[in-house]
Amino acid sequence: MLNVIQLLPDSIANQIAAGEVVQRPASVVKELLENSVDAKAKSVQVIIREAGRNLIQIVDDGSGMTETDARMSFERHATSKIRSSDDLFRIRTMGFRGEALASIAAVAQIEMRTRRAEEELGTLIRIEGSDIKAQESISCLPGTNLLIKNLFFNVPARRNFLKSNSVEMRHIIDEFQRVALANPEVAFSLFHNDQELYNLPAGKLSRRIVDMFGKSYREQLNFCEEQTPYVTVHGYIGKPESARKARNEQFFFVNNRYIKHNYLHHAVVGAYEGTLPDGSQPFYVLFIDIDPSHIDINIHPTKTEIKFDDERSVYAIMMAAVRKAVGVYNLAPSLDFELDVNFLTGSRPDATQPSVGVKGASTHSTESQLPRPVTPSWSSGTSTKEQNPSRTDSLDKAAGSSFDLPKRPSVNNWQTLYEGVAGTDTPVRTTDSTDEGDWLGNSKPAAPGSDNESITLGSRANQLQMGLETAGADAPALMEDEHIIQVQNRYLLAPVKSGVMLIDQRRAYERILYDQFHTALTKQNGASQQLLFPKTVTLMPVDFQLALDLREDLIHLGFEFDELGANTFIIRGVPTLTMGENEEDLFANLLTQLRADTGQLKLDKIESMARSLSRRSALHHLTRLSATECRSLVNQLFVSANPSYTPMGEPVMVMLTLDKIAGLLR
């Protein structure tokens, strides 16, 4: 019987190893940057062409290598950090497996120049697909200069699976940011197609964060530190108002190694409890220093996941550190025991006295004599600017009633002077603030059969296309004689023949807006609203590059913008359906969300943009609606091809049948 088991050739074994180490160009950048940091480099330069497909060049001024070390560095399992099995539990450096250069050399063309500072000549090595083509002595600068050309040139299938240049470049920038944040004492620079994206001088961590993410972070950073015999936590956290919807700017480092840890992320978010709007994520860059013997880093091929031997203790210490920083820097609302925080009592001790009207008589109604509760702006899922008009007006009225200032006479009831005049006993209809629809600044709908039956509502519901006549035949039949009830500006209760339909208002808007944006992108006919005063927005380099790559699609969506210097755009127009929002935040957050969606969901451009903008815009529709708007929203929802679910697969509604309602009361 013939023997069938044999050893794999080195070239094939290296390609198999490369499948774990080199997943995309960003993997090469990560491995080589970590090698430069381990070589005690003080300055590292990264040069990229075509998102790493054609060239990845890493130039550092580290310790360099001898001729023998340079040759040995391309052998499998060759490392300078491990001498015995005990060393595996005391690792504080980045690379230690000894597979990086061997794996990269198996799927690319490599040219390396390296020299130690104390030597006169350096070494040049050329390798293609694990085959050494040349090795000679040359004159070069101290340090190491690595050129990775034509990645996956000998594995066409792997090259075909790479994403677009914009996606691959975002992955490279992510890896660059992680290494640069972990080593602020090292200067880093990044170039893509001869364009400088980052130039980060060496300095403190706070300066590195500001240089990387922008000057706006200067006022948002707060130092966080907690020292214990078991673990030390230090770094910076952001203020609640700087929180964003996407989890793109959250970094954990354990012994200067970037990790992903959902358990520790839960601890950080828990420390912010009560200060963050719903669905928002805080910014943080946190370092954990711990004895390597207490962690296991060899549980994931990319080493981005680790295990602690006592995760509960690390969780508690992390939460305590962040919570203390939140309290020390007054990020959470402070308690004043001299002030009744439950009611707005005004600035005078005798603020409960009725205010004096025009003739000195009491003009307070029974309702106005009662103190009104105040809802803190931070407790809502939206910012102060995003509060609905009715709530803002009620707060203004409450604030006004708390001071002893005379009320101005009303000018809205002048029509009553003419009651009974001109031979009519019918009083002229006056404008009453309690009329339905008046909070929108419009009149109450006219009765059927009257001369004026047209209704004009100034809300965003009417900015959507009306499709009542094209509603699907399978849509639930709403009870015409019943009103749709809005609950807490969040949910709608629509009576139907079989029971009650419970609709999530935000998700309904997300579904409707998604259909609108997707149609605009597909037909390339998105409507744009010109801004009276153009707005300027400064972005991170990765988002600036993304906007340039998606410029044509963003224009089809309704955005109009031009370049205005480095990483800066001037916005001249926004999609019509997003009017009323902060244009700078809308544009910046859309790009941030696009970056997250494209990297995680593997969506095409149109789908990702429609999802991201609809999710962003729907957050601002948690407002009070009139009865007409509620019915319009429900009818527009059922015009959609899939009214039951949002684009992200979340249920929009649930049907409460009569039997189910009866079961709840048993």
C-alpha positions as CSV (number, residue, x, y, z in Angstrom):
1,M,0.0,0.0,0.0
2,L,1.4,3.4,-1.0
3,N,2.0,6.1,1.6
4,V,-0.4,9.0,1.1
5,I,0.8,11.4,3.9
6,Q,3.5,13.9,3.0
7,L,4.9,17.2,4.2
8,L,3.6,20.3,2.5
9,P,6.1,22.4,0.5
10,D,7.2,25.6,2.3
11,S,5.5,27.8,-0.4
12,I,2.1,26.1,0.2
13,A,2.5,26.1,3.9
14,N,3.3,29.8,3.9
15,Q,0.2,30.6,1.7
16,I,-2.0,28.7,4.2
17,A,-0.5,30.7,7.0
18,A,-1.0,33.9,5.0
19,G,-4.7,33.1,4.9
20,E,-4.9,33.7,8.6
21,V,-2.4,36.6,8.9
22,V,-2.9,38.5,5.6
23,Q,-6.7,38.9,5.1
24,R,-6.4,42.3,3.3
25,P,-4.0,45.2,2.8
26,A,-4.9,46.5,6.2
27,S,-3.5,43.3,7.8
28,V,-0.1,44.0,6.2
29,V,-0.1,47.6,7.5
30,K,-0.9,46.4,11.0
31,E,1.8,43.8,11.1
32,L,4.5,46.0,9.7
33,L,3.6,49.0,11.9
34,E,3.8,46.8,15.0
35,N,7.2,45.6,13.9
36,S,8.4,49.2,13.6
37,V,7.1,50.0,17.1
38,D,8.8,46.9,18.5
39,A,12.0,48.1,16.8
40,K,11.9,51.2,19.0
41,A,11.3,53.5,16.1
42,K,10.7,57.2,16.8
43,S,9.2,58.1,13.4
44,V,7.2,55.9,11.1
45,Q,6.0,56.8,7.6
46,V,3.3,54.8,5.7
47,I,2.9,55.2,2.0
48,I,0.0,53.6,0.2
49,R,-1.0,53.3,-3.5
50,E,-4.3,52.1,-4.7
51,A,-5.5,51.2,-1.2
52,G,-2.5,48.8,-0.8
53,R,-3.1,46.7,-3.9
54,N,0.0,48.1,-5.7
55,L,2.2,49.3,-2.9
56,I,2.5,49.4,0.9
57,Q,5.7,51.0,2.1
58,I,6.7,51.3,5.7
59,V,9.7,53.4,6.6
60,D,11.0,53.7,10.1
61,D,14.1,54.8,12.0
62,G,14.2,51.9,14.4
63,S,17.1,49.6,15.4
64,G,17.3,47.9,12.0
65,M,18.7,44.4,11.5
66,T,21.9,42.6,10.7
67,E,22.4,40.7,7.5
68,T,21.6,37.4,9.2
69,D,18.6,38.7,11.0
70,A,17.2,40.2,7.8
71,R,17.4,36.9,6.1
72,M,16.0,35.0,9.1
73,S,13.1,37.3,9.5
74,F,11.4,35.8,6.5
75,E,11.5,32.3,7.9
76,R,8.4,30.8,9.5
77,H,8.1,31.0,13.3
78,A,11.3,33.1,13.4
79,T,11.0,35.6,16.3
80,S,13.3,37.6,18.6
81,K,10.8,37.6,21.5
82,I,10.2,34.0,22.5
83,R,13.0,31.8,24.0
84,S,10.9,29.4,26.2
85,S,7.3,28.5,26.8
86,D,7.3,30.7,29.9
87,D,7.8,33.7,27.7
88,L,4.3,33.2,26.2
89,F,2.9,34.4,29.5
90,R,5.1,37.5,29.8
91,I,4.6,39.1,26.4
92,R,4.4,42.9,26.3
93,T,5.5,43.4,22.7
94,M,3.2,43.4,19.6
95,G,4.3,40.6,17.3
96,F,5.7,37.3,18.7
97,R,4.5,34.5,16.4
98,G,7.2,35.0,13.8
99,E,4.8,34.5,10.9
100,A,4.1,38.0,9.6
101,L,6.9,38.6,7.2
102,A,6.9,34.9,6.0
103,S,3.2,35.1,5.3
104,I,3.4,38.4,3.5
105,A,6.3,37.2,1.4
106,A,4.2,34.2,0.3
107,V,1.6,36.4,-1.4
108,A,3.5,39.5,-2.5
109,Q,6.7,40.9,-3.9
110,I,8.8,42.3,-1.1
111,E,11.9,44.6,-1.1
112,M,13.5,45.3,2.2
113,R,16.3,47.7,3.1
114,T,17.6,47.6,6.6
115,R,20.7,48.8,8.6
116,R,21.7,49.1,12.2
117,A,23.0,52.5,13.2
118,E,26.4,51.2,14.3
119,E,27.1,49.5,10.9
120,E,28.3,51.2,7.8
121,L,26.4,49.1,5.2
122,G,22.9,47.8,5.2
123,T,21.2,44.8,3.6
124,L,18.8,44.6,0.6
125,I,16.6,41.5,0.1
126,R,14.1,40.9,-2.7
127,I,11.5,38.1,-2.4
128,E,8.6,37.0,-4.6
129,G,6.2,34.4,-3.5
130,S,8.6,33.0,-0.8
131,D,11.4,32.8,-3.4
132,I,14.5,34.9,-2.6
133,K,15.5,36.7,-5.7
134,A,18.4,38.8,-4.4
135,Q,20.4,39.6,-1.2
136,E,23.2,42.1,-1.2
137,S,24.9,44.8,0.8
138,I,23.9,48.4,0.1
139,S,24.2,51.9,1.5
140,C,21.0,53.0,3.2
141,L,19.7,55.0,6.2
142,P,19.5,53.5,9.6
143,G,16.2,51.6,10.3
144,T,14.1,49.5,8.0
145,N,12.4,50.3,4.7
146,L,9.9,47.7,3.5
147,L,8.1,47.8,0.2
148,I,5.2,45.4,-0.4
149,K,4.3,45.3,-4.1
150,N,1.4,43.7,-5.9
151,L,-0.3,42.0,-3.0
152,F,-1.9,38.6,-3.8
153,F,-0.2,38.7,-7.3
154,N,0.1,34.9,-7.2
155,V,-3.3,34.2,-5.6
156,P,-5.8,35.8,-8.0
157,A,-8.8,34.5,-6.2
158,R,-7.8,36.4,-3.0
159,R,-7.2,39.6,-5.0
160,N,-10.6,39.3,-6.6
161,F,-12.3,39.2,-3.2
162,L,-10.9,42.6,-2.1
163,K,-13.4,45.3,-1.8
164,S,-13.3,48.7,-3.5
165,N,-10.4,51.1,-2.9
166,S,-12.5,53.3,-0.6
167,V,-13.5,50.3,1.6
168,E,-9.9,48.9,1.8
169,M,-8.5,52.3,2.5
170,R,-10.9,52.7,5.4
171,H,-9.6,49.5,6.9
172,I,-6.0,50.7,6.5
173,I,-6.9,53.9,8.3
174,D,-8.5,52.0,11.1
175,E,-5.4,50.0,11.7
176,F,-3.2,53.1,11.4
177,Q,-5.3,54.9,14.0
178,R,-5.1,52.0,16.5
179,V,-1.3,51.8,16.3
180,A,-0.9,55.6,16.4
181,L,-3.2,56.0,19.5
182,A,-1.4,53.2,21.3
183,N,2.0,54.8,20.7
184,P,1.7,58.6,21.0
185,E,5.4,59.0,21.7
186,V,6.1,57.9,18.1
187,A,5.6,60.2,15.2
188,F,3.4,58.7,12.4
189,S,2.4,59.9,8.9
190,L,0.2,58.4,6.3
191,F,0.1,59.1,2.5
192,H,-2.3,57.7,0.0
193,N,-1.7,58.2,-3.7
194,D,0.8,61.1,-2.9
195,Q,-1.8,62.8,-0.7
196,E,-1.1,63.3,3.0
197,L,-3.9,62.0,5.2
198,Y,-2.2,62.1,8.6
199,N,0.9,63.8,10.0
200,L,1.0,63.1,13.7
201,P,4.0,64.4,15.7
202,A,5.1,62.7,18.8
203,G,3.6,64.0,22.0
204,K,1.0,63.3,24.7
205,L,-2.0,61.1,24.3
206,S,-4.4,64.1,24.4
207,R,-2.5,65.8,21.6
208,R,-2.5,62.6,19.6
209,I,-6.3,62.4,19.9
210,V,-6.8,66.0,18.9
211,D,-4.4,65.7,15.9
212,M,-6.1,62.5,14.8
213,F,-9.8,63.4,15.2
214,G,-9.9,67.1,15.0
215,K,-9.7,70.3,17.1
216,S,-13.3,69.9,18.2
217,Y,-12.2,67.1,20.5
218,R,-10.0,69.5,22.5
219,E,-13.0,70.6,24.7
220,Q,-14.6,67.2,24.9
221,L,-11.8,65.1,26.5
222,N,-11.6,64.3,30.2
223,F,-8.9,62.3,31.8
224,C,-9.8,59.0,33.4
225,E,-7.5,57.0,35.8
226,E,-7.9,54.3,38.4
227,Q,-5.0,52.4,39.9
228,T,-5.3,49.1,41.8
229,P,-2.7,46.3,42.6
230,Y,-4.4,44.1,40.0
231,V,-5.0,46.5,37.1
232,T,-4.5,50.1,36.1
233,V,-6.9,52.0,33.9
234,H,-6.1,55.3,32.3
235,G,-7.0,57.3,29.2
236,Y,-9.6,59.8,28.0
237,I,-13.4,59.8,27.8
238,G,-15.7,62.1,25.9
239,K,-18.5,64.2,27.2
240,P,-22.1,63.0,26.7
241,E,-22.8,65.8,24.2
242,S,-20.1,64.4,21.9
243,A,-21.7,61.0,21.8
244,R,-22.5,59.6,18.3
245,K,-24.8,56.9,17.0
246,A,-22.0,54.8,15.5
247,R,-19.4,52.9,17.4
248,N,-16.4,54.1,15.4
249,E,-14.4,56.0,18.0
250,Q,-14.0,53.6,20.9
251,F,-10.7,52.1,21.7
252,F,-9.5,49.6,24.3
253,F,-5.8,48.9,24.7
254,V,-4.4,46.1,27.0
255,N,-0.7,46.6,27.5
256,N,-0.7,48.9,24.5
257,R,-2.3,46.2,22.3
258,Y,-5.7,47.1,20.7
259,I,-8.5,44.7,21.6
260,K,-12.3,44.4,21.1
261,H,-14.2,43.5,24.3
262,N,-18.0,43.9,24.4
263,Y,-18.0,43.1,28.2
264,L,-15.7,46.1,29.0
265,H,-17.7,48.3,26.6
266,H,-20.8,47.5,28.6
267,A,-19.0,48.7,31.7
268,V,-18.1,52.0,30.1
269,V,-21.6,52.6,28.8
270,G,-23.0,51.6,32.2
271,A,-20.9,54.3,33.8
272,Y,-22.5,56.9,31.6
273,E,-26.0,55.8,32.7
274,G,-28.4,58.7,32.8
275,T,-26.3,61.1,30.7
276,L,-26.4,59.6,27.2
277,P,-29.3,59.9,24.8
278,D,-30.8,56.6,23.8
279,G,-28.8,54.8,21.1
280,S,-25.8,57.1,21.5
281,Q,-22.3,55.8,22.0
282,P,-19.6,57.7,24.0
283,F,-16.1,58.4,22.8
284,Y,-13.2,56.8,24.7
285,V,-9.6,55.8,24.5
286,L,-8.8,53.7,27.5
287,F,-5.6,51.8,28.4
288,I,-5.5,48.8,30.7
289,D,-2.1,47.8,32.2
290,I,-2.1,44.4,33.7
291,D,0.4,41.6,34.4
292,P,0.5,39.5,31.2
293,S,0.2,36.3,33.3
294,H,-3.4,37.3,34.0
295,I,-4.5,37.4,30.4
296,D,-4.6,35.0,27.4
297,I,-3.9,36.7,24.1
298,N,-3.5,33.6,22.0
299,I,-7.2,32.9,21.5
300,H,-7.7,34.7,18.2
301,P,-5.6,34.8,14.9
302,T,-5.5,38.6,14.8
303,K,-5.0,38.9,18.6
304,T,-7.9,41.4,18.9
305,E,-9.7,39.3,21.5
306,I,-8.2,38.3,24.8
307,K,-9.4,36.7,28.1
308,F,-8.8,37.9,31.6
309,D,-8.5,35.4,34.4
310,D,-10.8,37.7,36.5
311,E,-13.1,39.5,34.1
312,R,-15.5,40.6,36.9
313,S,-12.8,42.6,38.7
314,V,-11.7,44.3,35.5
315,Y,-15.3,45.1,34.7
316,A,-15.8,46.7,38.1
317,I,-12.6,48.7,38.0
318,M,-13.3,49.9,34.5
319,M,-16.8,51.1,35.5
320,A,-15.5,52.8,38.7
321,A,-12.8,54.6,36.7
322,V,-15.2,56.0,34.1
323,R,-17.9,56.8,36.7
324,K,-15.4,58.7,38.8
325,A,-14.3,60.7,35.7
326,V,-17.9,61.4,34.9
327,G,-18.5,62.8,38.4
328,V,-15.2,64.7,38.8
329,Y,-15.7,66.6,35.6
330,N,-19.4,67.2,36.3
331,L,-20.5,65.4,33.2
332,A,-23.6,64.1,35.1
333,P,-26.2,66.6,36.3
334,S,-25.3,67.7,39.8
335,L,-27.8,67.7,42.7
336,D,-28.5,70.9,44.5
337,F,-30.1,70.1,47.9
338,E,-31.1,73.8,48.3
339,L,-33.3,73.6,45.2
340,D,-36.4,71.6,44.6
341,V,-35.3,69.9,41.4
342,N,-38.8,68.4,40.8
343,F,-40.5,71.8,40.1
344,L,-39.6,75.1,38.5
345,T,-40.1,77.6,41.3
346,G,-38.4,80.6,39.9
347,S,-35.8,82.9,41.4
348,R,-37.8,84.4,44.2
349,P,-38.9,82.8,47.5
350,D,-42.4,84.0,46.9
351,A,-42.7,82.8,43.3
352,T,-46.0,81.0,44.0
353,Q,-48.0,84.3,44.2
354,P,-50.2,84.9,41.2
355,S,-48.9,87.3,38.6
356,V,-50.7,90.6,38.1
357,G,-52.6,91.3,35.0
358,V,-53.3,94.6,33.2
359,K,-55.7,96.0,35.9
360,G,-54.0,94.3,38.8
361,A,-56.3,91.4,39.0
362,S,-55.2,87.8,39.3
363,T,-54.8,86.3,35.8
364,H,-53.6,82.9,36.8
365,S,-55.8,80.0,35.9
366,T,-56.2,77.0,38.2
367,E,-53.7,75.1,36.0
368,S,-51.1,77.9,36.0
369,Q,-51.2,78.1,39.8
370,L,-49.7,74.6,40.0
371,P,-46.0,74.1,39.7
372,R,-44.9,72.5,36.5
373,P,-42.4,69.6,36.4
374,V,-39.2,70.2,34.4
375,T,-37.7,67.5,32.3
376,P,-33.9,67.7,32.0
377,S,-32.7,68.0,28.4
378,W,-30.3,65.2,28.9
379,S,-32.9,62.6,29.8
380,S,-34.4,62.6,26.3
381,G,-33.1,60.8,23.3
382,T,-32.7,64.0,21.4
383,S,-30.8,67.2,22.0
384,T,-32.4,70.5,23.0
385,K,-32.4,71.7,19.4
386,E,-34.3,68.6,18.5
387,Q,-37.2,69.0,21.0
388,N,-40.6,69.3,19.5
389,P,-42.2,72.8,19.3
390,S,-45.1,71.9,21.7
391,R,-42.7,70.8,24.4
392,T,-40.5,73.8,24.0
393,D,-43.5,76.1,24.2
394,S,-44.7,74.5,27.4
395,L,-41.4,74.9,29.0
396,D,-41.3,78.5,28.0
397,K,-44.7,79.1,29.5
398,A,-43.7,77.3,32.7
399,A,-40.6,79.4,32.9
400,G,-42.6,82.5,32.3
401,S,-45.1,81.7,35.0
402,S,-42.4,81.3,37.6
403,F,-41.5,85.0,37.6
404,D,-43.7,87.8,38.9
405,L,-44.0,89.6,35.7
406,P,-47.3,91.1,34.4
407,K,-48.9,89.3,31.5
408,R,-49.3,91.2,28.3
409,P,-52.9,91.5,27.1
410,S,-54.0,89.0,24.5
411,V,-54.4,90.3,20.9
412,N,-56.0,87.2,19.6
413,N,-59.6,87.8,20.7
414,W,-60.2,91.1,19.0
415,Q,-63.0,89.6,16.9
416,T,-65.2,89.3,20.0
417,L,-65.7,93.1,19.8
418,Y,-67.8,92.6,16.7
419,E,-70.1,89.9,18.1
420,G,-73.7,90.8,17.4
421,V,-72.7,93.5,15.0
422,A,-74.1,93.7,11.4
423,G,-77.2,91.9,12.4
424,T,-75.8,88.5,13.2
425,D,-76.0,86.6,16.4
426,T,-73.3,84.1,15.4
427,P,-70.1,84.9,17.2
428,V,-67.0,85.2,15.0
429,R,-64.7,82.2,15.3
430,T,-61.6,83.1,17.3
431,T,-58.2,81.6,17.3
432,D,-57.9,79.3,20.2
433,S,-54.6,77.7,21.1
434,T,-56.4,74.5,22.0
435,D,-57.7,74.0,18.5
436,E,-56.3,70.9,16.9
437,G,-53.5,71.8,14.5
438,D,-52.8,75.2,16.0
439,W,-49.5,74.1,17.5
440,L,-48.4,73.7,13.9
441,G,-49.4,77.3,13.1
442,N,-52.3,76.3,11.0
443,S,-56.1,76.5,11.3
444,K,-58.4,73.6,12.2
445,P,-59.6,71.5,9.3
446,A,-62.8,72.7,7.8
447,A,-66.0,70.7,8.1
448,P,-67.0,68.5,5.2
449,G,-69.0,70.3,2.6
450,S,-67.6,73.7,3.4
451,D,-66.0,76.0,0.9
452,N,-62.5,75.4,2.1
453,E,-61.7,71.8,2.6
454,S,-58.0,71.9,1.8
455,I,-55.6,71.2,4.6
456,T,-52.1,72.6,4.8
457,L,-49.9,71.2,7.6
458,G,-46.4,72.6,8.2
459,S,-44.9,69.4,9.5
460,R,-42.4,66.9,8.1
461,A,-45.2,64.4,7.6
462,N,-46.3,66.4,4.5
463,Q,-42.8,66.6,3.1
464,L,-43.2,62.9,2.3
465,Q,-45.0,61.9,-0.9
466,M,-48.7,61.4,-0.3
467,G,-49.8,57.9,-1.5
468,L,-53.2,57.5,0.0
469,E,-54.8,56.5,-3.3
470,T,-52.2,53.9,-4.0
471,A,-52.3,52.1,-0.6
472,G,-52.0,48.3,-0.9
473,A,-55.1,46.3,-0.8
474,D,-53.7,44.1,1.9
475,A,-53.2,47.0,4.3
476,P,-55.2,46.7,7.5
477,A,-58.5,48.6,7.3
478,L,-58.4,51.6,9.7
479,M,-61.6,52.5,11.5
480,E,-62.7,55.7,9.8
481,D,-64.7,56.8,12.8
482,E,-61.9,56.2,15.3
483,H,-58.9,58.4,16.1
484,I,-55.3,57.3,16.0
485,I,-53.8,57.8,19.5
486,Q,-50.2,59.0,19.9
487,V,-48.4,57.8,23.1
488,Q,-45.5,59.8,24.4
489,N,-44.6,61.1,20.9
490,R,-43.2,57.6,20.3
491,Y,-46.0,55.1,19.5
492,L,-49.3,55.1,17.6
493,L,-52.3,53.1,18.5
494,A,-54.5,52.6,15.4
495,P,-57.8,50.8,15.9
496,V,-58.6,48.2,13.2
497,K,-61.4,45.7,12.8
498,S,-59.5,42.9,14.5
499,G,-58.1,44.9,17.4
500,V,-55.5,47.6,17.8
501,M,-52.3,48.1,15.8
502,L,-49.3,49.3,17.8
503,I,-46.8,51.2,15.5
504,D,-43.4,52.5,16.4
505,Q,-43.3,56.0,15.1
506,R,-39.6,56.3,14.6
507,R,-39.4,53.0,12.8
508,A,-42.3,53.9,10.6
509,Y,-40.6,57.1,9.5
510,E,-37.4,55.1,8.9
511,R,-39.2,52.8,6.6
512,I,-40.9,55.7,4.7
513,L,-37.7,57.7,4.4
514,Y,-35.7,54.7,3.3
515,D,-38.1,54.2,0.4
516,Q,-37.8,57.9,-0.6
517,F,-34.0,58.0,-0.4
518,H,-33.6,54.6,-2.2
519,T,-35.8,55.8,-5.0
520,A,-33.9,59.1,-5.3
521,L,-30.6,57.3,-5.5
522,T,-31.9,54.7,-8.0
523,K,-33.5,57.2,-10.3
524,Q,-30.8,59.9,-9.6
525,N,-33.4,62.5,-9.0
526,G,-33.1,63.4,-5.4
527,A,-34.6,66.9,-4.5
528,S,-32.2,69.4,-2.9
529,Q,-33.0,72.4,-0.8
530,Q,-30.5,75.2,-1.2
531,L,-29.2,76.7,2.0
532,L,-29.6,80.5,2.5
533,F,-26.2,80.5,4.3
534,P,-23.8,77.8,3.2
535,K,-22.3,75.8,6.1
536,T,-18.7,74.7,6.5
537,V,-17.9,71.2,7.9
538,T,-14.4,69.8,8.8
539,L,-14.1,66.0,8.7
540,M,-11.6,63.4,9.6
541,P,-9.4,62.4,6.7
542,V,-11.1,59.0,6.3
543,D,-14.6,60.6,6.1
544,F,-13.3,63.4,3.8
545,Q,-11.9,60.7,1.4
546,L,-15.2,58.8,1.7
547,A,-17.2,61.9,0.7
548,L,-15.0,62.3,-2.4
549,D,-15.4,58.7,-3.4
550,L,-19.2,58.9,-3.0
551,R,-19.6,62.5,-4.3
552,E,-21.8,61.6,-7.2
553,D,-24.1,59.4,-5.1
554,L,-24.4,62.1,-2.5
555,I,-25.3,64.6,-5.1
556,H,-28.0,62.3,-6.4
557,L,-29.3,62.1,-2.9
558,G,-29.7,65.8,-2.7
559,F,-26.4,67.1,-1.1
560,E,-24.5,69.9,-2.8
561,F,-21.0,70.6,-1.5
562,D,-17.6,71.7,-2.7
563,E,-14.1,71.3,-1.4
564,L,-12.8,74.1,0.8
565,G,-9.2,73.2,1.8
566,A,-7.8,70.2,3.6
567,N,-10.5,67.9,5.0
568,T,-13.1,70.7,4.7
569,F,-16.3,71.0,2.6
570,I,-18.8,73.9,2.2
571,I,-22.4,72.6,2.1
572,R,-24.7,74.5,-0.2
573,G,-27.7,72.1,-0.3
574,V,-29.2,69.2,1.6
575,P,-31.9,66.6,0.8
576,T,-35.4,68.2,1.0
577,L,-36.6,65.5,3.5
578,T,-33.9,66.4,6.0
579,M,-34.7,70.1,6.3
580,G,-34.8,71.5,9.8
581,E,-31.7,69.5,11.0
582,N,-28.2,70.7,11.7
583,E,-26.6,70.4,8.2
584,E,-23.0,70.0,9.5
585,D,-24.0,67.2,11.9
586,L,-26.2,65.6,9.3
587,F,-23.4,65.4,6.7
588,A,-20.7,64.3,9.2
589,N,-22.8,61.7,10.9
590,L,-24.0,60.3,7.6
591,L,-20.4,59.7,6.5
592,T,-19.6,58.1,9.9
593,Q,-22.6,55.8,9.7
594,L,-21.8,55.0,6.1
595,R,-18.3,54.0,7.1
596,A,-19.7,51.7,9.8
597,D,-22.4,50.1,7.6
598,T,-20.2,49.5,4.6
599,G,-17.5,47.8,6.7
600,Q,-19.9,45.6,8.8
601,L,-22.9,44.8,6.5
602,K,-21.1,44.5,3.2
603,L,-23.8,46.6,1.5
604,D,-23.6,48.3,-1.9
605,K,-23.4,52.1,-2.0
606,I,-27.1,52.8,-2.7
607,E,-28.4,50.5,0.0
608,S,-25.9,51.7,2.6
609,M,-26.6,55.4,1.9
610,A,-30.4,54.9,2.0
611,R,-30.2,53.0,5.2
612,S,-27.8,55.4,6.9
613,L,-29.7,58.6,6.0
614,S,-33.1,57.2,6.8
615,R,-31.9,56.0,10.2
616,R,-30.3,59.3,10.9
617,S,-33.3,61.4,9.8
618,A,-35.9,59.3,11.5
619,L,-34.4,60.2,14.9
620,H,-35.7,63.7,14.5
621,H,-39.3,62.6,13.9
622,L,-40.2,61.8,17.5
623,T,-42.5,64.8,17.7
624,R,-46.1,65.4,18.4
625,L,-48.5,64.8,15.5
626,S,-52.0,66.0,14.9
627,A,-54.8,63.5,14.2
628,T,-54.5,64.2,10.5
629,E,-50.8,63.7,10.5
630,C,-51.1,60.4,12.4
631,R,-53.5,59.0,9.8
632,S,-51.3,60.3,7.0
633,L,-48.3,58.6,8.5
634,V,-50.1,55.3,8.8
635,N,-51.4,55.4,5.2
636,Q,-47.9,56.3,3.9
637,L,-46.4,53.4,5.8
638,F,-48.7,50.9,4.1
639,V,-47.8,52.3,0.7
640,S,-44.3,50.8,1.3
641,A,-43.4,47.4,-0.2
642,N,-42.5,46.1,3.3
643,P,-44.3,48.1,5.9
644,S,-43.8,45.5,8.7
645,Y,-40.0,45.9,9.0
646,T,-37.4,48.6,8.9
647,P,-34.5,48.3,6.4
648,M,-32.5,46.8,9.3
649,G,-35.1,44.1,10.0
650,E,-36.6,45.6,13.1
651,P,-40.4,45.2,13.4
652,V,-42.4,48.4,12.8
653,M,-45.7,47.3,14.2
654,V,-47.4,44.6,16.2
655,M,-51.1,43.6,16.1
656,L,-52.9,43.4,19.4
657,T,-56.0,41.3,18.6
658,L,-59.1,41.4,20.9
659,D,-58.2,37.9,22.2
660,K,-54.6,39.0,23.0
661,I,-55.9,42.2,24.8
662,A,-58.4,40.1,26.8
663,G,-55.6,37.7,27.8
664,L,-53.6,40.6,29.2
665,L,-56.4,41.5,31.6
666,R,-56.9,38.0,33.0
